Amino acid sequence: MQYKKLRCTICDWVYDEYLGSEKEGIAPKTKWEDIPEDWVCPDCGANKDQFDMVEI
């Protein structure tokens, strides 16, 4: 299974689907599309639509 990384275009915080984000209550292997639409970047408050996929 392919996991993506997505970077906030405002502050460069990276969400890694494989690792999740325990601090924000997101379990490992949680796909980006499964994160609620009202979720915001934990560092700067940017919306999900302000994230771009990181080429690996």
C-alpha positions, 0 to 999 in steps of 0.5 A, a space after each residue: 500500500 502506498 502512503 502519501 506525505 502532505 506538506 502545509 503550504 503555509 508553514 511546511 508542517 508535514 503529515 505522513 499517512 504512514 506515521 499519522 500524528 499521535 499528538 493530534 489524535 490521528 492514528 498511524 496509516 490514516 489516509 489523508 481523505 479519512 481526516 475530517 474536512 474541518 481538520 486544520 494544521 496543528 502548527 499554523 491552523 491552515 485548512 486541508 486544502 492548503 496542503 500539497 502532496 510531497 513527491 517521494 
